[in-house]
Amino acid sequence: MDAFYASVEQRDRPELCGKPVIVGGTGDRGVVSAASYEARRYGVHSAMPTVEARRLCPEGIYLSGDMRRYGRESKRLFEIFRRFTPLVQGLSLDEAFLDLSGSERLLGAPAEVGRRLRAEVRGRTGLAVSVGIAPVKMVAKIASDLAKPDGLLEVKPGDVGKFLAPLPVARIWGVGSVGQARLAAAGFHRIGDLAGADSQRVSSLLGAWGVGVAARARGEDLSEVEPYREAVSYSEENTFPRDVDDRATLESAILAHAEAVARRLRRDALRARTVVLKLKLARRRSPGPRGYPLRTRRTTLPDATDDGEAIARAARGLLGGARPREAVRLIGVGVTNLRPRAAGQLGLFEAGARRAQLNRALDEITDRFGVEAVVRGGLGRQERAGLSLQIKRGESDAPSE
């Protein structure tokens, strides 16, 4: 989708059309989640600090956004995608792979399918989607990026090498800033440089990692569209408006995140045994977004749980063990080591059964009236630096927060 959150806002509020709209965290530590194309002309882009965006585009319209609304819109989009093929792999709320292999006789040529899909999305949602078509996933992803805004680009099987060759190596999956620097130091700046290199030289310079990257540079990507991938973890996190060194504030955030994670587990009929605590410390050690030290701690429970209080208790214990000696910038709670919840299981003891019944009642209220309909006493609202495009399993279509 093109500038998804900002486009939804412009569609729903016609007075915003043609104006620079920036959606994301609006505080001093906010991060841009989506910028309309009018805002991008000023140099504003996603993942940019909101403070920097305001400097570049002071006349922009800055919105905190509505994740429930965006989530509902995402589900509508995926329903449209599945009308064309059941093989749909969601990468995020606004992006997906569709496998059309073997469907030409039924649906027509891929480019024609892409045009029909774009027209149906526009007709049913009023939003623009850019489509990339290619024989492998990575190339289709790159093509969709290059087709923006509101376009379609097809790379035929015989043209993959020619298409990739002039692009920077950073376009290859698995190549971040560190990997790009390693490749540049070895003389590889463009994808074509790497694709044409001798595999033995690549192996001697970069090891197995380089060999895999070189294969992708040649368009050799055997990964398939995976519509039914199972979740391996659930998590929630937030960046504080100001650095926090108060234990009570940290524990309140832990409880809020633990309850949110537990609700999502229960909706998906799962329980988790391993609890993970994530802390980002406040004092910057190096430039760039990764300049703040990140600490993670984990513990495995005797029994799997879907109860927020049990998850919070474990995370509070991890916080005590971590003993951060400076203020905290970000805190997160996650769970992994997942397993299905046994049907009808309420717990071995009366307290466990009562707790499960209480959670079910709270889930029903939350699903009907929203997450703020019932909250624990002393539980504060957690401000987030920005809005994620991540697909959060177990989210509901409850009213907006």
C-alpha positions as CSV (number, residue, x, y, z in Angstrom):
1,M,0.0,0.0,0.0
2,D,1.1,3.6,-0.6
3,A,1.7,5.6,2.6
4,F,-0.9,3.4,4.2
5,Y,-1.8,5.2,7.5
6,A,-1.5,8.7,5.9
7,S,-3.6,7.6,2.9
8,V,-6.4,6.2,5.2
9,E,-6.4,9.6,7.0
10,Q,-6.7,11.5,3.7
11,R,-9.4,9.3,2.4
12,D,-11.5,9.6,5.6
13,R,-10.8,13.4,6.1
14,P,-11.1,15.1,2.7
15,E,-9.8,18.3,4.1
16,L,-6.4,16.6,4.4
17,C,-6.1,15.7,0.7
18,G,-3.2,17.4,-1.0
19,K,-1.6,18.4,2.3
20,P,1.5,16.9,4.0
21,V,0.2,14.4,6.5
22,I,2.5,12.6,9.0
23,V,1.3,9.8,11.1
24,G,3.1,8.4,14.1
25,G,4.5,9.4,17.5
26,T,3.8,13.1,18.0
27,G,6.0,13.6,21.1
28,D,9.6,14.6,21.4
29,R,10.6,11.0,21.0
30,G,8.1,10.2,18.4
31,V,8.9,8.4,15.1
32,V,7.2,8.8,11.8
33,S,5.2,5.7,10.8
34,A,3.8,7.0,7.5
35,A,4.2,10.2,5.5
36,S,1.9,11.2,2.6
37,Y,3.6,11.9,-0.7
38,E,3.0,15.6,-0.1
39,A,5.1,15.3,3.1
40,R,7.8,13.3,1.3
41,R,8.6,16.2,-1.0
42,Y,10.0,17.9,2.1
43,G,12.3,14.9,2.8
44,V,10.0,13.3,5.5
45,H,10.0,9.5,5.5
46,S,9.0,6.6,7.7
47,A,11.2,5.8,10.7
48,M,12.4,9.4,10.9
49,P,12.3,11.1,14.3
50,T,9.2,13.3,14.5
51,V,11.4,16.2,15.7
52,E,13.4,16.0,12.5
53,A,10.2,15.8,10.5
54,R,8.9,18.9,12.1
55,R,12.1,20.7,11.3
56,L,11.8,19.7,7.6
57,C,8.1,20.2,7.3
58,P,6.8,22.6,10.0
59,E,3.5,23.1,8.2
60,G,2.8,19.4,8.1
61,I,-0.3,17.9,9.8
62,Y,0.9,15.5,12.5
63,L,-1.5,12.8,13.7
64,S,-1.1,10.1,16.4
65,G,-3.2,7.7,14.3
66,D,-5.8,5.1,15.1
67,M,-4.4,1.5,15.0
68,R,-7.8,-0.1,15.4
69,R,-9.0,1.6,12.3
70,Y,-5.9,0.8,10.3
71,G,-6.2,-2.9,11.5
72,R,-9.7,-3.1,10.2
73,E,-8.7,-1.6,6.9
74,S,-5.9,-4.1,6.6
75,K,-8.3,-7.0,7.1
76,R,-10.5,-5.6,4.2
77,L,-7.4,-5.5,2.0
78,F,-6.4,-9.0,2.7
79,E,-9.9,-10.2,2.0
80,I,-9.5,-8.6,-1.5
81,F,-6.1,-10.3,-1.9
82,R,-7.6,-13.7,-1.2
83,R,-10.2,-13.3,-3.9
84,F,-7.3,-13.6,-6.4
85,T,-5.4,-16.5,-4.6
86,P,-5.6,-18.3,-1.3
87,L,-1.8,-18.2,-1.2
88,V,-1.3,-14.9,0.6
89,Q,1.6,-14.2,2.9
90,G,1.2,-11.1,4.9
91,L,4.5,-9.2,5.6
92,S,2.8,-6.4,7.5
93,L,-0.6,-4.7,7.8
94,D,-0.1,-3.1,4.4
95,E,2.1,-5.5,2.4
96,A,1.7,-9.1,1.2
97,F,3.0,-11.7,-1.2
98,L,0.5,-13.4,-3.5
99,D,1.4,-16.6,-5.3
100,L,-0.2,-16.6,-8.8
101,S,1.9,-19.5,-10.2
102,G,-0.2,-21.9,-12.2
103,S,-3.2,-19.5,-12.3
104,E,-2.8,-17.9,-15.8
105,R,-5.4,-20.2,-17.4
106,L,-7.9,-19.2,-14.7
107,L,-7.0,-15.6,-14.0
108,G,-5.1,-14.4,-17.0
109,A,-1.5,-13.1,-17.4
110,P,0.1,-11.8,-14.2
111,A,0.2,-8.2,-15.3
112,E,-3.5,-8.3,-16.1
113,V,-4.2,-9.8,-12.7
114,G,-2.1,-7.0,-11.1
115,R,-4.1,-4.4,-12.9
116,R,-7.4,-6.0,-11.8
117,L,-6.2,-6.2,-8.2
118,R,-5.2,-2.6,-8.1
119,A,-8.6,-1.5,-9.6
120,E,-10.5,-3.6,-7.1
121,V,-8.5,-2.2,-4.1
122,R,-9.1,1.3,-5.4
123,G,-12.8,0.7,-6.0
124,R,-13.6,-1.0,-2.7
125,T,-11.3,1.0,-0.3
126,G,-10.4,4.2,-2.1
127,L,-6.8,3.5,-1.5
128,A,-3.8,3.0,-3.9
129,V,-1.7,-0.1,-4.0
130,S,1.5,-0.6,-5.9
131,V,2.2,-4.0,-7.4
132,G,5.5,-5.7,-8.2
133,I,5.5,-9.0,-10.3
134,A,8.4,-11.3,-10.6
135,P,9.3,-15.0,-10.5
136,V,10.9,-14.7,-7.0
137,K,9.8,-13.0,-3.9
138,M,12.7,-10.7,-3.3
139,V,12.5,-9.3,-6.9
140,A,8.8,-8.8,-6.6
141,K,9.3,-6.9,-3.4
142,I,11.9,-4.6,-5.0
143,A,9.7,-4.1,-8.1
144,S,6.7,-3.0,-5.9
145,D,9.0,-0.5,-4.1
146,L,10.1,0.9,-7.5
147,A,6.5,1.0,-8.8
148,K,5.5,3.5,-6.1
149,P,3.4,5.6,-6.0
150,D,0.3,3.9,-7.4
151,G,2.0,1.8,-10.1
152,L,2.7,-1.7,-11.4
153,L,6.1,-3.1,-12.5
154,E,6.6,-6.6,-13.9
155,V,10.0,-8.3,-14.1
156,K,9.8,-11.2,-16.4
157,P,11.9,-14.3,-15.7
158,G,14.5,-13.6,-18.4
159,D,15.0,-10.0,-17.2
160,V,15.8,-10.6,-13.5
161,G,19.6,-10.2,-13.8
162,K,19.3,-7.1,-16.0
163,F,16.8,-5.6,-13.5
164,L,18.9,-6.3,-10.4
165,A,22.3,-5.4,-11.8
166,P,22.3,-1.6,-11.4
167,L,20.6,-1.5,-8.0
168,P,22.7,-0.9,-4.8
169,V,23.5,-4.1,-2.7
170,A,21.4,-2.7,0.1
171,R,18.4,-3.8,-1.9
172,I,19.3,-7.5,-1.2
173,W,17.4,-9.1,1.6
174,G,19.7,-9.6,4.6
175,V,22.0,-6.7,3.8
176,G,21.8,-3.9,6.4
177,S,24.1,-1.0,7.0
178,V,26.8,-3.2,8.5
179,G,26.5,-5.8,5.6
180,Q,26.6,-3.0,3.1
181,A,29.8,-1.7,4.5
182,R,31.4,-5.2,4.4
183,L,30.4,-5.6,0.8
184,A,31.7,-2.2,-0.1
185,A,35.0,-2.9,1.5
186,A,35.2,-6.0,-0.6
187,G,34.5,-4.0,-3.8
188,F,30.8,-4.9,-4.2
189,H,28.6,-1.7,-4.5
190,R,26.0,-2.8,-7.0
191,I,24.0,-6.0,-7.2
192,G,25.6,-6.8,-10.5
193,D,29.1,-6.6,-9.0
194,L,28.2,-9.4,-6.6
195,A,26.1,-11.4,-9.0
196,G,29.1,-11.6,-11.5
197,A,31.7,-12.4,-8.8
198,D,33.5,-15.7,-8.6
199,S,31.8,-17.7,-5.8
200,Q,35.1,-18.9,-4.4
201,R,36.3,-15.3,-4.0
202,V,33.0,-14.3,-2.4
203,S,33.3,-17.3,0.0
204,S,36.9,-16.4,1.0
205,L,36.0,-12.8,1.6
206,L,32.6,-13.0,3.3
207,G,32.1,-16.7,4.2
208,A,28.7,-18.5,4.0
209,W,26.8,-15.2,4.5
210,G,28.4,-13.7,1.4
211,V,27.6,-16.9,-0.6
212,G,23.9,-16.6,0.3
213,V,23.8,-12.9,-0.5
214,A,25.5,-13.5,-3.9
215,A,22.9,-16.2,-4.7
216,R,20.1,-13.7,-4.0
217,A,22.0,-11.1,-6.2
218,R,21.6,-13.6,-9.1
219,G,17.9,-13.9,-8.4
220,E,18.2,-17.3,-6.9
221,D,15.6,-17.3,-4.1
222,L,13.8,-20.5,-3.6
223,S,11.6,-19.3,-0.7
224,E,7.9,-19.9,-1.3
225,V,4.8,-17.8,-0.3
226,E,3.9,-19.1,3.1
227,P,0.3,-18.3,3.9
228,Y,0.0,-20.3,7.2
229,R,3.2,-19.5,9.1
230,E,2.7,-20.1,12.8
231,A,3.5,-17.4,15.4
232,V,6.7,-18.0,17.4
233,S,6.3,-15.0,19.8
234,Y,4.1,-12.2,21.0
235,S,5.3,-8.9,22.4
236,E,4.4,-5.3,23.3
237,E,6.7,-2.4,24.0
238,N,6.8,1.4,24.3
239,T,9.2,4.3,24.4
240,F,8.7,6.6,27.3
241,P,8.2,10.4,26.7
242,R,11.0,10.9,29.2
243,D,13.7,8.7,30.6
244,V,12.4,6.6,33.5
245,D,14.3,5.5,36.6
246,D,11.3,5.0,38.8
247,R,10.6,1.4,39.6
248,A,6.9,1.9,40.0
249,T,6.5,3.4,36.5
250,L,8.5,0.6,34.9
251,E,6.4,-2.0,36.7
252,S,3.2,-0.3,35.6
253,A,4.4,-0.4,32.0
254,I,5.3,-4.1,32.4
255,L,1.8,-4.9,33.7
256,A,0.1,-3.0,30.8
257,H,2.2,-4.9,28.2
258,A,1.8,-8.3,30.0
259,E,-2.0,-7.9,30.0
260,A,-2.0,-6.9,26.3
261,V,0.2,-10.0,25.4
262,A,-2.0,-12.3,27.4
263,R,-5.2,-11.1,25.7
264,R,-3.7,-11.8,22.3
265,L,-2.6,-15.3,23.5
266,R,-6.1,-16.1,24.7
267,R,-7.7,-14.9,21.5
268,D,-5.4,-17.3,19.6
269,A,-6.0,-20.2,22.1
270,L,-2.3,-20.3,23.0
271,R,-0.2,-20.3,26.2
272,A,3.5,-19.4,26.6
273,R,6.2,-20.7,28.9
274,T,9.0,-18.3,28.3
275,V,8.8,-14.6,29.3
276,V,11.2,-12.0,27.8
277,L,11.9,-8.5,29.2
278,K,13.4,-5.9,26.9
279,L,15.1,-2.7,28.1
280,K,16.6,0.1,26.1
281,L,18.8,2.3,28.3
282,A,18.7,6.1,28.1
283,R,22.3,7.0,27.6
284,R,23.4,6.9,24.0
285,R,26.7,5.0,23.3
286,S,27.0,5.6,19.6
287,P,25.3,7.5,16.8
288,G,22.3,6.2,14.9
289,P,19.1,4.4,15.9
290,R,21.0,1.6,17.5
291,G,23.1,3.8,19.6
292,Y,21.2,3.1,22.8
293,P,22.2,-0.1,24.7
294,L,19.6,-2.9,24.5
295,R,19.3,-5.4,27.3
296,T,17.1,-8.5,27.2
297,R,16.4,-11.0,29.9
298,R,14.3,-14.2,29.8
299,T,12.9,-16.8,32.1
300,T,11.0,-20.1,31.6
301,L,8.0,-20.8,33.7
302,P,7.1,-24.2,35.2
303,D,3.8,-24.2,33.3
304,A,2.6,-22.4,30.2
305,T,0.3,-19.5,30.9
306,D,-2.1,-17.0,29.2
307,D,-2.6,-14.9,32.3
308,G,-1.3,-11.3,32.3
309,E,-0.6,-11.2,36.0
310,A,1.6,-14.4,35.8
311,I,3.5,-12.9,32.8
312,A,3.9,-9.5,34.6
313,R,5.2,-11.3,37.8
314,A,7.9,-13.1,35.8
315,A,8.8,-9.9,33.9
316,R,9.0,-7.9,37.2
317,G,11.4,-10.6,38.5
318,L,13.5,-10.1,35.4
319,L,13.6,-6.4,36.0
320,G,14.8,-6.9,39.5
321,G,17.5,-9.2,38.2
322,A,18.6,-6.8,35.5
323,R,19.1,-4.0,38.0
324,P,19.5,-1.2,35.4
325,R,21.9,1.4,36.8
326,E,20.6,4.2,34.6
327,A,17.3,5.5,33.4
328,V,15.3,3.4,30.8
329,R,14.2,4.8,27.5
330,L,12.1,1.8,26.3
331,I,10.6,-1.2,27.9
332,G,8.9,-4.3,26.4
333,V,7.4,-7.6,27.4
334,G,7.3,-10.6,25.2
335,V,6.6,-14.4,25.4
336,T,7.7,-17.3,23.3
337,N,7.9,-21.1,23.7
338,L,4.2,-21.3,22.7
339,R,1.8,-24.2,22.9
340,P,-1.9,-24.7,22.2
341,R,-4.3,-24.2,25.1
342,A,-6.1,-27.4,26.1
343,A,-9.8,-27.1,25.3
344,G,-11.8,-26.3,28.4
345,Q,-8.8,-26.1,30.6
346,L,-9.4,-23.8,33.6
347,G,-6.4,-24.6,35.8
348,L,-5.7,-27.3,38.4
349,F,-6.8,-25.3,41.4
350,E,-9.9,-23.2,42.2
351,A,-7.8,-19.9,42.1
352,G,-6.6,-20.8,38.6
353,A,-10.2,-21.6,37.4
354,R,-11.5,-18.3,38.9
355,R,-8.6,-16.4,37.2
356,A,-9.4,-18.0,33.9
357,Q,-13.1,-17.1,34.2
358,L,-12.2,-13.5,35.1
359,N,-9.9,-13.2,32.1
360,R,-12.7,-14.5,29.8
361,A,-15.1,-11.9,31.2
362,L,-12.6,-9.1,30.8
363,D,-11.9,-10.3,27.2
364,E,-15.6,-10.1,26.3
365,I,-15.8,-6.5,27.7
366,T,-12.6,-5.5,25.9
367,D,-13.8,-7.0,22.6
368,R,-17.1,-5.1,22.9
369,F,-16.1,-1.8,24.3
370,G,-12.3,-1.4,23.8
371,V,-9.2,-1.8,25.8
372,E,-9.9,1.1,28.1
373,A,-13.3,-0.1,29.2
374,V,-11.9,-1.9,32.2
375,V,-8.3,-1.3,33.4
376,R,-6.4,-2.2,36.5
377,G,-6.2,0.4,39.2
378,G,-3.1,2.5,38.8
379,L,-2.4,1.3,35.3
380,G,-1.3,4.2,33.2
381,R,-1.6,4.6,29.4
382,Q,1.6,3.7,27.6
383,E,2.8,6.2,25.1
384,R,4.4,4.7,22.0
385,A,7.1,6.3,19.9
386,G,5.3,5.4,16.7
387,L,2.8,3.0,15.2
388,S,4.0,-0.3,13.9
389,L,3.0,-1.9,10.6
390,Q,3.6,-5.3,12.1
391,I,0.8,-7.8,12.0
392,K,-0.1,-8.5,15.6
393,R,-1.6,-11.9,16.0
394,G,-4.5,-12.0,18.4
395,E,-5.5,-8.3,17.9
396,S,-9.3,-7.7,17.9
397,D,-11.5,-5.2,16.1
398,A,-12.5,-3.5,19.3
399,P,-13.3,0.2,19.3
400,S,-10.4,2.6,19.0
401,E,-8.1,3.2,22.0
